[in-house]
Amino acid sequence: MTRRTNLALGLAALLAALLAVYQLERVRSGLEITRLAAGDTPMTLYQLPDSTGPLVVVAHGFAGSRQLMHAFSLNLAQAGYIVLAFDFEGHGRNPIPMSGDVTQIDGTTALLVAETRRVLEAGRDLPGVDGRAALLGHSMATDIIVRAASDEQEEGRPVDAVVAISMFSEAVTAQTPERLLMITGQFESYLREAALTALRQLSPDAVAGETVRAGQVERRAVVAPRVEHVGVLYSQTAVSEAREWLDRTFDRTSEPTLKPLGLWILLLLLSVVVLLRPIAGRLPAGPQPPPAVSRRRFMLAAWLPALLVPLVATTVYVEFLPVLVADYLMVHLVLYGLLQWVLLGAPWSELRKLSLWGTALLVVWGIGVFGIALDRYAASFIPTTERLPLIAVLALGTVPFMVSDSVITQAGRAGVWRRVGARLAFIASLVAAAALDPERLTFVLIILPVVVLFFLVQGLMGRWVGQRSGATSAGFGLGLCLAWALGVSFPLFAGG
């Protein structure tokens, strides 16, 4: 790119980022947003000044956080509800790890139900709350809030409404919850069927989009168009249906001042990524990338680790970190990176080509600028102190892996088929590991979207830096960014 083109690109990205921030901040305009805690559970209270009315407790799904539920929290607060969102144990800013047996209802599930009820109790005591309350949750949290509502009902403190987004729960019966709205994305076929099953407990011929009643029990199942498991959280249909269901429950009328978030978040994050391009172009010219290896050696270096590492890593794997499967990932990554490096025949002198400027730019931009934007508007990215040692340990695996990945892709200069092929081989190795040891490693599959997004987003930034500062610099920077992303994404867990 010419200097003028770089300048124009940077200016366009900066303006787009500022527009996105302006629109995202407008959603918060006029709200009082307060950080609270129920014991060790961190919470955020959203409300209009001096508002009074029903409480809505908002719960996120597995590996989520309060930020992921912003579309509902902010829009419901703008509609006049007093909204209280929180981080489950092991998630987001919550310093207490998840515990108990994840396979048993009376294990981890019971502990999370108890935590939800503590938050609900704290919320009911807040100034302005008129005693009425609703629970809203996504994915994993749907089972939690259904069970919490049932327990509250049994103890004489009924919850007035439940909104379950992407619901799966065996606790739904023909009697409970009494008022249940189920929202699923169009591309969540299994969960759509689960919602219909719950709806047809009241009316065998009920269909999506219909509200059915049986005595005191009322239910509705809605499909949000053109979205999947995460996109449903930003669907205008989903947010509007939730608000209207709560309005009917509490006999209220709120203004439909829907403010979409999803597209503005995407624009902001895309702008932050693109803005790095002209900045990276100002880096001092570093070493040339390593020459391309032969097709035969590339295939060997890409696919032999994908075959061998799962066999070895699952055999030697011993749990030693208080994070679900993070310890396995560290072992898998370090073995993968070292074996791939050897198969590439990369000289160890390549490591001496490290440019601190290039590595520092990737870390500052990927963790600082991109990460802070992500943390404020979309997902928790700033770790608690308990997570910092985990990030350091993960870096022992992510740095060797990303350095070898940068070499095999020639710091992004390799052909598209080589770049895609190398990443597909790695993803296949993770799938193979989960298949070899499903009892312990099924949760590895949950990180696959994180890995894919990392290659698409951070990998692109690494490519731009690597083209100026060399493969080793890009690899080190990306390795530190990947350790951070994994360290803040996975729930803390203390078995037992």
N, C-alpha and C positions, 0 to 999 in steps of 0.2 A: 504494500500500500504506500502511496505517496504521503508526504507530510500533510498536504491539504486534505486528502481523503481521511486520514487518521483524525485530523482535527474536526472535520464535519461529523464523522461517526461518533466521536466522543461527545460533541455538543448535543447531537440528537439523542444519545443515550442518557445524558445528564438531564435534558429537558423531560424525557419520558419518565425518568425516575422521579423527578420533582412532581410531575403531574400525578403519578401513582401515589406518592406519599400524601399529596394534598387530598386526593379522593379517599384514601384510607383513613386519614385523620378526620375527615368530615363525618365518618361513621361514629367517631367518638365524641364529636362536638356536642356540648351541652350535658354530657354525662359526668357523673362523679364516679371515678374508678378508684377503689380503695383496696389495698392489700391487707388481708386478715389471716387468721389461723385458727383452726379448731384443734387444740393440742399441737401435734407436730404436722398436721395436714395444712399445707398452704392453700389459701383461697383468695379469690378476687371477687369483690362486690361491685356490680354495675347498677346504677340507678340514676334517674333524673333527680335534681335537687329537691329535697323535701317531699319526695314521692311516698305514697302510701299504697298498699295493695297486696296482692298475693306474691308469695315467694316462688321462684323457679330455681331449683338446684340443677346444675348442668354438669354431667359426667362424661369424660372422654373414653375412648376405646383403648385397646392394648397398644402399648408403645406410643400413646398419644400424650396430650397435655392440654391445659386450659386454653392455650393459644389456638389449638386446632378447632376449638368450638366457638371461635369468635363470631362467626356469622350469626349463630343463634343468640349468643350472650348479648352482643351489642344491639342487634335488631329488636330483641324482646325487651331490653332495657329502654330503648328509644320508644317502645310501645307502652311504657309505663309500668312494666313489671320490675320487681326487685329481684335481680338475678345474682346467684351465687355459684360460681364455678370453682372447681378444686382439682388438684393433682392427686390421683390415687397413690398409695404407697408404692415406692419403687419407680415412680414416673415423674417427669418434669423436675420441679424444684423440691419435691418431697424427699427429705433426707432418710426416711425410714424405708428399708427394703421390703418388697413383697416377701411373704413367708407362707408356710403351710404346704399342703399337698395340692398341687395344681390340678390333679386328676380327680379330686374328691370335692363334692359340694360342701362338706363340713370342714374343708381345708382352706385353701386360699380364697375361694368364693365367699365363705362365711366371714372371713376377716375383712374383705372388701365391702360386704354388705354392712357390717358393723361400722366401718369407717364412713360409709355413705350416710348412715343414720345419725352418726355424730355430727356430720356437716349439716344435715337437715335440722337437727335439734338446735345447733348454733344459729342457723338461719332463722328459725322461728322466733328466736329471742332478739333479732335485730330490730332497731327502731324503724317504724313504718310498716313492718310486716303485720298484716291484719289477721293472722292465724291460719289463713288458707295457704296451701302449698301444692306444687307440682314437681315431678321429677322428669328430667329429659336426659337421655343418654344415647351413646353411639356404640354399636358393635359389642365388644365385651361388656360394656357398661349396661347394655339393655337387660341382660340376665340379672345383673346386680340390682338395678333399680326396680325390676319386677319383684324380686325377692324382698327388697327393702320395703316396698309398698305393702306387700302381703304381711310382713312382720309388723309394720306400723298399724295396719288395719286390725290385726289380732290384739294389739295392745291399746286399742282405743284412740289412736291418733291417726286417723285415715288421711291418706294422700288424696287430693281431689282429682288429679289427672296424671297419667303417665304418657310420655311421648318417647317411643322407641324407634331409633333410626338404625336401619340395617340390623333388625332384631333376630336373635336366635336365643330362645329360652324355653326350657322344658317346664318352667314354673308357671307358665300361663295356663289357667284353667277356665272353665266356662263361667266361673264366679269371680275370679280375680285376674288382673286388676279391673275395677268397676268401669273406669273410663280410660281406654287405651287407644292411642293413635299410633299406627305403625307406618313408617315411611321407608321405602327401599328404592335404590337406584334401578333404572331400567336394565342395567347390565349385571344385576345381582340375582340371577335366576333362582338359585337355591334359597336365598333369603326371601325372595318374593313368594315362593311356595310356602315358606314357614309362616309368613304373615297371613296368607290366605287360609292356612290351616287354623290359625288362631281366630280369624274372622268367622270361619265356618263352624266353630264351636257354638256360635249363637244362631247362625243361619246357614244350613248346608249348601244353599245355592248362591251365597254371596260372592260378589266379584270385586276386584280392585276398583277403588273410587266410590264405593258404596259405604254408607254408614248404617250399621245394624244395631238393633236393641233387643234385649231379652230381660224384662223386668228392670232392675236397677243398673244392669250392665249395658254399656254402650261402647262400640268399637268402630274403627275406621282403618282401612288399609289404602295407602296411596303409593303410586309409583312415580318417582321423579324422573322425567325424561332425559335421555342422553347422558346419564352419569353412572359412575360405578361407586365403589366402596368409600373412596375419599371424596370424589366429586359431589356426592350427595350432600356433603356438609356445606357446600357452597351453592347448592341449587336454590333458585328463587322459589320454585314450587315447594321444596321442603320447608324453607323458612316461613313462607306464607301459610302453609297448611298448619304448621306448629302454632303460629300466632293465632290463627282463626280457631283452632281447637281449644286453645286456652281461653280465648275470649268467650266462646260458647260455654265452657266449663264454669267460668267465673262471672258469667252474665255481664260482660264488659264490652265496650266498643272502643277499639283502638284504631288510630289512623294507619292505613297501609303504607307507611313510609319505608318501604323496603330499600335497603342500600346494599347492592351486591358487592362482594369482596373478592371472589375468586379471580376474576379477570385482572383486577388491579394488582393483586398479589403477584400474579404471573408476569404482568408488565414490569413491576418493580424488580423482581428477581432477574428477569431477562435483561433489563436495562443495566443492572449492576454487573452482570456477566459481560455484556457487550462493552461496557465502559472500561473494562480491563484491557481490551484489545489495543487501543492507542497508547495506554500507559505502558503495557508490556513492550510496545515497539520502541520505547525510549530507553530500555535496558541496554547496558553495554553489550556489544557483540561478544558472545562466548564461543566455546569450542563447537566445531561441527558435530552433528549427530553421528553415531557409529554407522558404518556402512551397512546396507541391507544384507542379511544373510541369505543363503540360497533357499529356494522353496522347500527343499527336503529338510534342511536344518530348522527352518521356521516351523514346519508342521511337527517336527519332533519336539521342539522347545515349547510349542503351544499345547500339544495334546498329551505328551507323555506325563507331565505333571498332573494334568487333569485326571489321568487314569491311576497313577501311583499314589499321589498324595492322599486321596480319601482312604485308600487301603491302609496306609501307614498311620495317618493321623488318627483315624478312628480306633486303631489298635492301641496307640500309646496315650490317648486322651485321658486325662484325669482332671476333674473339676478343681479349680484353685482360685477362681475369681467370683465375687458376689454379684455376677451379672449373668443372665441367662445366655449360655453358649458363647460368651465373649472369649472365655479361655480357649475353647476349641478353635474359634476363628483365629486367635493369635497363633496357635500351633500350625493350623492349616496354612495361613498366610506366609509364615516364615519358611516353612518347608517348601511351599510352592515357589516363593521368590528365589530361594537359594538354588533349588534344582533347576529352575528355568535359566538362571544366570549361568550355571555351569554348562547347560546344554547349548546355550547361545555361544559359548566360547568367548564370552566378554572378558577382556583383560581387567584385572583388578586396578590397573592404572586409571581406568575410566572413572573410578571413584574420586580421584584427585582433581577432576574437572569441575568439582562443585563450585557454583557461583552463589555466594551468600546473598547477593542482591536479588537474584531470581527466586531463590528459595524463600527469602523473606517476603518478597512481594506476594507470592502465592499464599503464604501463611496469613499475612495481614489481610489480604483481600478475601481469601476463602473462608477464614474463621472470623475475622473482624468485620469487614464491611458486609459481605454476603450473609454471614452468620447473625449479625445484629439485626439486619432487616428481616431475616427469617424468624428470629426469636420474637420480635415485636409483633409481627403480623400473622404468622402461620404456625410455627412449631417451636417447642423449647429447644434452644441451642446453647444457652449459657449454663454450664454445669455447676452443680453444687460442689462443695469441697470434697465430698465423698467420692465424686467421680474423677477427680483429677489424677489420682494414682492409677485408676483404671485406664485412662487415656494414655498415660505414660507406658503402661505394660502393653497395651494394644499397639503402640508405635513400634515396639520391638518386632512385630510381625508386619504391620502395614508399610513401614519404610522399605524393608527389603523387597516386598512384593511390588510396590509401586516403582521402585528403581528398575527392577527387571522388566516391568511392564513398559516403562518409558524406553528402555533399550530395545525391546522387541518391536515396539511401534515407531522406533527412531524419533522419539520426542514428537510424535504426531505427524511426521513426514512420510511414514510408510503408506502404502496404498490402503484404500478403504477396506478391502477384503482382509488385509492383514490386521488392521486395527480392530475390526469387528470380530474376526475369527479368534484373536487372542482373548478378547473379553468373553466371547461365548464359551470358550474352553474353560475359563475360570468359573463362570456361572454353572456350567455343567458339572464341575468338580464339587461345588457346594451341594447341588442336587444329589449327586452320587453319595456324598457323605451322609446326608439326611436319610437316604434310602438304605444305607448300610447300617445305621444305628438310629432308627426312627424313635426309639424310646427316649433317647437323650438329646437328639439333634433335630427333631422336627422344627424347632423354633429357628433353625438356620434358614429355613425357607422364607421366614418373615422378613429377613434382611435383604432378600433379592430385590425388591423395589428400591431400597436404599442404595444398593450397589449399582443398579442400572441408572438411577438418577445421578449418582456420583460420577459415573463414567460420562454421562451426557453433559452434565453441568461443570463440575470441577475438572473433568477430563479435558473439556474444551479450553478452560482457562490454563490448564497445564500445558496444552499443546502450544498456545501462544507464547507462554513463558519459555517453554523448551526450545522453540524455534530461535530464540535469542540467546538463552543461557545454557542450553545443552540438556541432554537427557537426564543426567544425574541430578541437576538442580531441580528440574521439574519433578523427578521421582521423589526426591526428599520432601519437597513442598507438598506434593499430593499425598505422600504417605502420612505426614503429620495431619493434614486435613481429614484424611480418611479415618485415622485413629480418633480424632475429635468427633467426627460425625457418628461413628459407631458407639463411642463412649457416652454420648448424650442421648442416643436413640433407644438403646435397649434398657428395659427395666432392671433396676437393682433387685436382686433376689437372694434371700437367705433361706436355704432349704430347711426342712423339718416340719 
